Amino acid sequence: MEILGTFIGSTIVAAIIAAVLGGFFMWIGANLAGVRRGTFGRSIIAAVLAALVTWVVTAIFSYLPVFGNVIGFFLGIIFSIFVIQGVFGIRFVKALIVWLFYVIAQFVAVLLVGLVLGGALIYSIS
């Protein structure tokens, strides 16, 4: 039971790290793309919404046989770019630039989450 509690706590911490890191990288991308409304707060909102949209769309399409997950994933990416476009009030090309920075953040977040969860698991076992 202790492992489950550790896992849940680590997952919450990981989600917070991913949101802040995603927002930070989006903020950098927005500034580099010349987005006028590219504040850190908007960047965090865009990061959370982009993640939610991608997860929800992928989950919905996962019920389709064979390629449902792949179709859902790519549609989730497209919808997340539209979410970024809406949050910042920018055109598609600038939203794509901001999204690319978000993708970089997600890779970094996965690495950090792996370290956090791995460390928590090792700590709870020992």
Secondary structure, DSSP 4 states (H G I P E B T S, - for coil): -HHHHHHHHHHHHHHHHHHHHHHHHHHHHHHHTT-TT--HHHHHHHHHHHHHHHHHHHHHHTTSTTTHHHHHHHHHHHHHHHHHHHHHT--HHHHHHHHHHHHHHHHHHHHHHHHHHHHHHHHHH-
